[in-house]
């Protein structure tokens, strides 16, 4: 998937097919916008920055029935 920006109007267009992306690279009126994003490599030892998921508290209901 690639996004291109028109130099004249500033509109953006996104293409998903490789043939369309290759043909837009040769077009002088458009500039690729999403090329600046570097690819991050997966590091299994990296510190996680997301918050851990916790279960929601259980609703307090009617107490259990006690037979006497």
N, C-alpha and C positions, 0 to 999 in steps of 0.2 A: 504494500500500500504506500503510495507516495502522494504528497500534496504539493501543488505548484501554484505560484502567485503570478498574476498578470502584471507586467511592469507598467502598462498604460492605465488600467482601471483599478488595480489592487484587489480584484476578486480572486478567490482561491478555488481550485478545482482538485478533487481527489480521484486518483485512478488506482484500480486494483489489479488490472491485467498487465502482465509484464510487457506485452507488445505496445500498449498505450504509454507506459512509463518510458520505454526506450524511444518512442517517437517524440515525446515531449522534451527529452533531454536535448535533442537537436534543434528545438524551436527557440529562436532568439528572443521572442516576446515573453517568455515565461522563465521563472527562476524557481528551483526546488526549495521548499521551505523547511521540510523536516530532515534535511541532511545533517544538520548540526548536532543532532542527538547522538552521543557516543553510546556504543553497545557496552553494557556492563557485563562483566563476567561473573558467573555464579561463584560465590565464596561460601562454603559450608561452615566456616569458622567465624563468619562475620557476626557482629552483635546485632540482635534483632531490635528494631525500633518500634514495632507495633505493640499494642497492648494485648495482654492475654485475655481470652474469652472466659467469662465466668457465667455460671448458671444463674438465671433470675431467681429471686427468693420465692419460696413456695407460699401460696396463699394460705392463710390460717383459716381453717374451716371449723366445722362442728367437731367437738371433742368425741373421742371414742365412747361407745356405750359400754358401761360396766354392769355386768350381771351380778346381783347380790344373792 
